[in-house]
Amino acid sequence: METLNGLKRTHYCGDLRESNINEEVVLMGWVQKKRNLGGLVFVDLRDRSGLCQIIFDTDVNAEAFAKAEKLGSEYVVAVKGKVAERSSKNPNMPTGDIEVFATELKVLNKSETPPIYIKDDDNVSEELRLKYRYLDLRKPSMQKNLMLRSRVAGIVRNYLTENNFCEIETPFLIKPTPEGARDYLVPSRVNEGKFYALPQSPQLFKQLLMVSGMDRYFQIVKCFRDEDLRADRQPEFTQIDCEMSFVEEEDVRAIMEKMIQRIFKEVLNVEVTLPLPVMPYAEAMERYGSDKPDTRFGYELTNISDIVANCGFGVFANATKKGMSVRGINVEGKAEEFTKKQI
């Protein structure tokens, strides 16, 4: 293994383009793939920005070529070289128009053969992915998710700060407070037999901040709830937590809507039209039977209480007599097309 010995990275692999041709660059990353064609060794070098093709030519630098011949998958390397126009361009790669002719190679760390491939469509079991999480996180899709999350957090911080919110950290070790789930408990070393609780949310602290005159607070905060895993539940999660004083419901909604609008614009370049549609809870339950309905779903609930009130089926008939109602989805014109299994 070698050290950098003063070598400094000039570019990320995925950032090089035709405009960089003839520039001398220094790249650092992981070996994705190597192809030895005799007098030439081609290496796909990967970092979080993407891939770049590196060429080691025995006529350019015999020492670097000899090292390149011994490279394996996931070796960590630093490469110095000159950017050139690629002879056979690859339209499927952002860097497919260029390649780098290496003049120097430093092997920073070797790697054993990885137990999983570092690619998105590897079809590996979740158990194996989690066992080798540090390898799984090298995949482009996983790194993209982490960078997206970081970018969104930065946009949120900038937006809320511009709107006079103050970012304040609240304590993690607190007294148990009644919330919607069980608390995680942490034993106290100095108070034998007593425990701290991890917060399910910073609810009490942000209310204290409002009382103390902070006016507007926010925090991108980790919360803990001792619950069984479900699709929308997990033991720890991160939320954008806010509190505002001297406002009404419409003010809170307006602030949050504009934040969503900025996130979609800056991250996805999607224009979100404001104000967002608003639906009262009673209407949502009446039409969809859910307080978080997908309004794109065309089949809304229909009240059929008058039809089934005297149908002889006790479950339906009794439901209509107690001030309740029986509802169904009217899939109009599909009775002949749907099989029983489809229904």
Secondary structure, 3 states (H helix, E strand, C coil): CCCCCCCCCCCCHHHCCHHHCCCEEEEEEEEEEEEECCCEEEEEEEECCEEEEEEEECCCCHHHHHHHHCCCCCCEEEEEEEEEECCCCCCCCCCCCEEEEEEEEEEEECCCCCCCCCCCCCCCCHHHHHHCHHHHCCCHHHHHHHHHHHHHHHHHHHHHHHCCCEECCCCCCECCCCCCCECCEEECCCCCCCEEECCCCCHHHHHHHHHCCCCEEEEEEEEECECCCECCECCEEEEEEEEECCCCHHHHHHHHHHHHHHHHHHHHCCCCCCCCCCCCHHHHHHHHCCCCCCCCCCCCEEECHHHHCCCCCHHHHHHHHCCCCCEEECCCCCCCCCCCCCC
